[in-house]
Amino acid sequence: MKANFQWRHRWMGWSDLMKQCSVYECIRIAREDGLCVEHFKVRHGRPPSVVRKCDEPEKKRKPEFFKRFLQKSGYVTVRVPANFPGAVRMQRGFWWIMEHRMVMQNMIGRPLRMNENVHHKNGIRHDNRPENLELWVTSQPCGQRVKDKLAWAREFLATYGTKAERGAIAVSQQRAETKKAA
Protein backbone atom coordinates (compact mmCIF):
# COMPACT_ATOMS: atom_id res chain seq x y z
CA MET A 1 0.00 0.00 0.00
CA LYS A 2 2.80 2.42 0.88
CA ALA A 3 4.65 1.74 -2.38
CA ASN A 4 1.40 2.31 -4.32
CA PHE A 5 0.93 5.69 -2.59
CA GLN A 6 4.52 6.71 -3.39
CA TRP A 7 4.07 5.73 -7.04
CA ARG A 8 0.82 7.69 -7.30
CA HIS A 9 2.47 10.67 -5.66
CA ARG A 10 5.38 10.67 -8.10
CA TRP A 11 3.45 10.17 -11.34
CA MET A 12 0.05 11.70 -10.70
CA GLY A 13 0.89 14.55 -8.34
CA TRP A 14 -0.84 15.73 -5.20
CA SER A 15 -3.81 17.26 -7.01
CA ASP A 16 -4.99 13.83 -8.19
CA LEU A 17 -4.76 12.50 -4.64
CA MET A 18 -7.00 15.28 -3.28
CA LYS A 19 -10.11 14.52 -5.37
CA GLN A 20 -13.62 14.64 -4.04
CA CYS A 21 -15.67 11.50 -3.27
CA SER A 22 -17.56 10.21 -6.32
CA VAL A 23 -20.86 9.80 -4.38
CA TYR A 24 -23.39 12.54 -5.22
CA GLU A 25 -23.30 15.51 -2.74
CA CYS A 26 -20.46 14.04 -0.68
CA ILE A 27 -17.83 16.71 -0.04
CA ARG A 28 -15.15 14.56 1.63
CA ILE A 29 -11.77 13.74 0.09
CA ALA A 30 -11.62 10.49 -1.88
CA ARG A 31 -9.27 7.80 -0.58
CA GLU A 32 -9.73 4.41 -2.27
CA ASP A 33 -11.56 3.73 -5.55
CA GLY A 34 -12.71 7.36 -5.73
CA LEU A 35 -14.64 7.03 -2.45
CA CYS A 36 -14.24 8.68 0.91
CA VAL A 37 -13.54 6.50 3.94
CA GLU A 38 -17.19 6.25 4.97
CA HIS A 39 -18.51 5.24 1.53
CA PHE A 40 -15.61 2.82 1.09
CA LYS A 41 -16.68 1.09 4.33
CA VAL A 42 -20.29 0.83 3.07
CA ARG A 43 -19.15 -0.76 -0.17
CA HIS A 44 -17.13 -3.34 1.74
CA GLY A 45 -19.85 -4.55 4.08
CA ARG A 46 -20.24 -2.05 6.89
CA PRO A 47 -23.94 -1.47 7.67
CA PRO A 48 -25.24 1.91 6.48
CA SER A 49 -26.80 2.74 9.87
CA VAL A 50 -23.32 3.07 11.40
CA VAL A 51 -21.99 5.32 8.66
CA ARG A 52 -22.12 9.09 9.10
CA LYS A 53 -24.31 11.05 6.72
CA CYS A 54 -22.46 13.07 4.09
CA ASP A 55 -23.95 16.41 5.10
CA GLU A 56 -23.22 15.79 8.79
CA PRO A 57 -20.10 17.72 9.83
CA GLU A 58 -17.25 15.74 11.34
CA LYS A 59 -17.12 16.09 15.10
CA LYS A 60 -13.90 17.52 16.46
CA ARG A 61 -12.65 15.48 19.36
CA LYS A 62 -11.53 17.35 22.42
CA PRO A 63 -8.08 16.36 23.60
CA GLU A 64 -8.10 13.97 26.51
CA PHE A 65 -6.28 15.59 29.40
CA PHE A 66 -4.27 13.57 31.89
CA LYS A 67 -3.69 10.84 29.34
CA ARG A 68 -0.41 8.99 30.03
CA PHE A 69 2.26 8.06 27.48
CA LEU A 70 5.39 5.97 28.06
CA GLN A 71 8.39 7.54 26.29
CA LYS A 72 11.34 5.65 24.78
CA SER A 73 13.50 7.00 27.59
CA GLY A 74 11.34 5.17 30.15
CA TYR A 75 9.66 8.25 31.62
CA VAL A 76 5.88 8.70 31.62
CA THR A 77 4.52 11.96 30.20
CA VAL A 78 1.01 13.28 30.82
CA ARG A 79 -1.05 15.54 28.56
CA VAL A 80 -2.29 18.50 30.59
CA PRO A 81 -4.16 21.79 30.03
CA ALA A 82 -2.09 24.80 28.97
CA ASN A 83 -2.35 26.55 32.34
CA PHE A 84 -0.99 23.56 34.31
CA PRO A 85 2.11 24.56 36.35
CA GLY A 86 5.33 23.19 34.91
CA ALA A 87 3.77 22.15 31.59
CA VAL A 88 5.84 22.31 28.42
CA ARG A 89 4.44 22.80 24.93
CA MET A 90 5.54 20.01 22.65
CA GLN A 91 4.28 18.32 19.51
CA ARG A 92 1.00 19.24 17.83
CA GLY A 93 0.35 22.13 20.21
CA PHE A 94 -0.39 19.94 23.22
CA TRP A 95 1.02 20.67 26.66
CA TRP A 96 2.87 17.93 28.53
CA ILE A 97 4.51 17.34 31.88
CA MET A 98 6.62 14.46 33.13
CA GLU A 99 4.47 12.42 35.51
CA HIS A 100 7.11 12.25 38.27
CA ARG A 101 7.30 16.05 38.32
CA MET A 102 3.50 16.29 38.52
CA VAL A 103 3.39 13.80 41.42
CA MET A 104 6.11 15.72 43.29
CA GLN A 105 4.26 19.02 42.78
CA ASN A 106 1.17 17.43 44.34
CA MET A 107 3.25 16.07 47.24
CA ILE A 108 4.86 19.40 48.18
CA GLY A 109 1.82 21.51 47.27
CA ARG A 110 3.56 23.98 44.94
CA PRO A 111 5.19 24.09 41.48
CA LEU A 112 8.79 22.93 41.26
CA ARG A 113 11.50 25.57 41.07
CA MET A 114 14.06 25.73 38.28
CA ASN A 115 16.83 24.28 40.45
CA GLU A 116 14.78 21.33 41.72
CA ASN A 117 14.87 17.81 40.26
CA VAL A 118 12.85 14.70 41.06
CA HIS A 119 14.84 11.51 41.66
CA HIS A 120 13.53 7.93 41.46
CA LYS A 121 14.96 6.08 44.48
CA ASN A 122 14.84 2.63 42.88
CA GLY A 123 16.01 3.86 39.45
CA ILE A 124 12.88 2.71 37.60
CA ARG A 125 11.80 5.72 35.58
CA HIS A 126 8.15 4.76 35.16
CA ASP A 127 7.66 3.97 38.88
CA ASN A 128 6.09 7.25 39.99
CA ARG A 129 4.71 6.24 43.37
CA PRO A 130 5.13 9.07 45.93
CA GLU A 131 7.23 6.85 48.24
CA ASN A 132 9.67 6.20 45.37
CA LEU A 133 10.29 9.88 44.58
CA GLU A 134 12.53 12.38 46.34
CA LEU A 135 13.25 16.04 45.70
CA TRP A 136 16.81 17.00 44.83
CA VAL A 137 18.09 20.57 44.71
CA THR A 138 20.92 21.28 42.28
CA SER A 139 21.76 24.86 43.22
CA GLN A 140 25.23 25.51 44.55
CA PRO A 141 27.37 28.58 44.89
CA CYS A 142 30.07 29.52 42.41
CA GLY A 143 33.57 29.74 43.83
CA GLN A 144 35.14 28.30 46.96
CA ARG A 145 35.13 31.18 49.47
CA VAL A 146 33.85 30.19 52.89
CA LYS A 147 31.83 33.42 53.16
CA ASP A 148 29.98 32.57 49.93
CA LYS A 149 29.31 29.00 51.03
CA LEU A 150 27.98 30.11 54.41
CA ALA A 151 25.68 32.67 52.78
CA TRP A 152 24.43 29.98 50.39
CA ALA A 153 23.89 27.50 53.27
CA ARG A 154 21.88 30.06 55.23
CA GLU A 155 19.74 30.83 52.19
CA PHE A 156 19.25 27.11 51.56
CA LEU A 157 18.17 26.46 55.17
CA ALA A 158 15.86 29.47 55.09
CA THR A 159 14.17 28.02 52.00
CA TYR A 160 14.03 24.31 52.82
CA GLY A 161 14.78 23.98 56.55
CA THR A 162 12.41 23.20 59.38
CA LYS A 163 10.99 25.96 61.60
CA ALA A 164 13.68 25.33 64.21
CA GLU A 165 16.46 25.61 61.61
CA ARG A 166 14.92 28.79 60.20
CA GLY A 167 14.77 30.26 63.73
CA ALA A 168 18.42 29.35 64.34
CA ILE A 169 19.41 31.05 61.08
CA ALA A 170 17.51 34.20 62.05
CA VAL A 171 19.22 34.29 65.47
CA SER A 172 22.68 33.82 63.94
CA GLN A 173 22.00 36.60 61.41
CA GLN A 174 20.96 38.97 64.21
CA ARG A 175 24.18 38.17 66.11
CA ALA A 176 26.25 38.82 63.01
CA GLU A 177 24.53 42.18 62.49
CA THR A 178 25.10 43.25 66.10
CA LYS A 179 28.83 42.34 65.79
CA LYS A 180 29.11 44.43 62.63
CA ALA A 181 27.37 47.37 64.29
CA ALA A 182 29.64 47.25 67.34
C-alpha positions as CSV (number, residue, x, y, z in Angstrom):
1,M,0.0,0.0,0.0
2,K,2.8,2.4,0.9
3,A,4.6,1.7,-2.4
4,N,1.4,2.3,-4.3
5,F,0.9,5.7,-2.6
6,Q,4.5,6.7,-3.4
7,W,4.1,5.7,-7.0
8,R,0.8,7.7,-7.3
9,H,2.5,10.7,-5.7
10,R,5.4,10.7,-8.1
11,W,3.4,10.2,-11.3
12,M,0.1,11.7,-10.7
13,G,0.9,14.5,-8.3
14,W,-0.8,15.7,-5.2
15,S,-3.8,17.3,-7.0
16,D,-5.0,13.8,-8.2
17,L,-4.8,12.5,-4.6
18,M,-7.0,15.3,-3.3
19,K,-10.1,14.5,-5.4
20,Q,-13.6,14.6,-4.0
21,C,-15.7,11.5,-3.3
22,S,-17.6,10.2,-6.3
23,V,-20.9,9.8,-4.4
24,Y,-23.4,12.5,-5.2
25,E,-23.3,15.5,-2.7
26,C,-20.5,14.0,-0.7
27,I,-17.8,16.7,0.0
28,R,-15.2,14.6,1.6
29,I,-11.8,13.7,0.1
30,A,-11.6,10.5,-1.9
31,R,-9.3,7.8,-0.6
32,E,-9.7,4.4,-2.3
33,D,-11.6,3.7,-5.6
34,G,-12.7,7.4,-5.7
35,L,-14.6,7.0,-2.5
36,C,-14.2,8.7,0.9
37,V,-13.5,6.5,3.9
38,E,-17.2,6.2,5.0
39,H,-18.5,5.2,1.5
40,F,-15.6,2.8,1.1
41,K,-16.7,1.1,4.3
42,V,-20.3,0.8,3.1
43,R,-19.1,-0.8,-0.2
44,H,-17.1,-3.3,1.7
45,G,-19.9,-4.6,4.1
46,R,-20.2,-2.1,6.9
47,P,-23.9,-1.5,7.7
48,P,-25.2,1.9,6.5
49,S,-26.8,2.7,9.9
50,V,-23.3,3.1,11.4
51,V,-22.0,5.3,8.7
52,R,-22.1,9.1,9.1
53,K,-24.3,11.0,6.7
54,C,-22.5,13.1,4.1
55,D,-24.0,16.4,5.1
56,E,-23.2,15.8,8.8
57,P,-20.1,17.7,9.8
58,E,-17.3,15.7,11.3
59,K,-17.1,16.1,15.1
60,K,-13.9,17.5,16.5
61,R,-12.7,15.5,19.4
62,K,-11.5,17.4,22.4
63,P,-8.1,16.4,23.6
64,E,-8.1,14.0,26.5
65,F,-6.3,15.6,29.4
66,F,-4.3,13.6,31.9
67,K,-3.7,10.8,29.3
68,R,-0.4,9.0,30.0
69,F,2.3,8.1,27.5
70,L,5.4,6.0,28.1
71,Q,8.4,7.5,26.3
72,K,11.3,5.6,24.8
73,S,13.5,7.0,27.6
74,G,11.3,5.2,30.2
75,Y,9.7,8.2,31.6
76,V,5.9,8.7,31.6
77,T,4.5,12.0,30.2
78,V,1.0,13.3,30.8
79,R,-1.0,15.5,28.6
80,V,-2.3,18.5,30.6
81,P,-4.2,21.8,30.0
82,A,-2.1,24.8,29.0
83,N,-2.3,26.5,32.3
84,F,-1.0,23.6,34.3
85,P,2.1,24.6,36.4
86,G,5.3,23.2,34.9
87,A,3.8,22.1,31.6
88,V,5.8,22.3,28.4
89,R,4.4,22.8,24.9
90,M,5.5,20.0,22.6
91,Q,4.3,18.3,19.5
92,R,1.0,19.2,17.8
93,G,0.4,22.1,20.2
94,F,-0.4,19.9,23.2
95,W,1.0,20.7,26.7
96,W,2.9,17.9,28.5
97,I,4.5,17.3,31.9
98,M,6.6,14.5,33.1
99,E,4.5,12.4,35.5
100,H,7.1,12.2,38.3
101,R,7.3,16.1,38.3
102,M,3.5,16.3,38.5
103,V,3.4,13.8,41.4
104,M,6.1,15.7,43.3
105,Q,4.3,19.0,42.8
106,N,1.2,17.4,44.3
107,M,3.2,16.1,47.2
108,I,4.9,19.4,48.2
109,G,1.8,21.5,47.3
110,R,3.6,24.0,44.9
111,P,5.2,24.1,41.5
112,L,8.8,22.9,41.3
113,R,11.5,25.6,41.1
114,M,14.1,25.7,38.3
115,N,16.8,24.3,40.5
116,E,14.8,21.3,41.7
117,N,14.9,17.8,40.3
118,V,12.9,14.7,41.1
119,H,14.8,11.5,41.7
120,H,13.5,7.9,41.5
121,K,15.0,6.1,44.5
122,N,14.8,2.6,42.9
123,G,16.0,3.9,39.4
124,I,12.9,2.7,37.6
125,R,11.8,5.7,35.6
126,H,8.2,4.8,35.2
127,D,7.7,4.0,38.9
128,N,6.1,7.3,40.0
129,R,4.7,6.2,43.4
130,P,5.1,9.1,45.9
131,E,7.2,6.8,48.2
132,N,9.7,6.2,45.4
133,L,10.3,9.9,44.6
134,E,12.5,12.4,46.3
135,L,13.2,16.0,45.7
136,W,16.8,17.0,44.8
137,V,18.1,20.6,44.7
138,T,20.9,21.3,42.3
139,S,21.8,24.9,43.2
140,Q,25.2,25.5,44.5
141,P,27.4,28.6,44.9
142,C,30.1,29.5,42.4
143,G,33.6,29.7,43.8
144,Q,35.1,28.3,47.0
145,R,35.1,31.2,49.5
146,V,33.8,30.2,52.9
147,K,31.8,33.4,53.2
148,D,30.0,32.6,49.9
149,K,29.3,29.0,51.0
150,L,28.0,30.1,54.4
151,A,25.7,32.7,52.8
152,W,24.4,30.0,50.4
153,A,23.9,27.5,53.3
154,R,21.9,30.1,55.2
155,E,19.7,30.8,52.2
156,F,19.2,27.1,51.6
157,L,18.2,26.5,55.2
158,A,15.9,29.5,55.1
159,T,14.2,28.0,52.0
160,Y,14.0,24.3,52.8
161,G,14.8,24.0,56.6
162,T,12.4,23.2,59.4
163,K,11.0,26.0,61.6
164,A,13.7,25.3,64.2
165,E,16.5,25.6,61.6
166,R,14.9,28.8,60.2
167,G,14.8,30.3,63.7
168,A,18.4,29.4,64.3
169,I,19.4,31.1,61.1
170,A,17.5,34.2,62.1
171,V,19.2,34.3,65.5
172,S,22.7,33.8,63.9
173,Q,22.0,36.6,61.4
174,Q,21.0,39.0,64.2
175,R,24.2,38.2,66.1
176,A,26.3,38.8,63.0
177,E,24.5,42.2,62.5
178,T,25.1,43.2,66.1
179,K,28.8,42.3,65.8
180,K,29.1,44.4,62.6
181,A,27.4,47.4,64.3
182,A,29.6,47.2,67.3
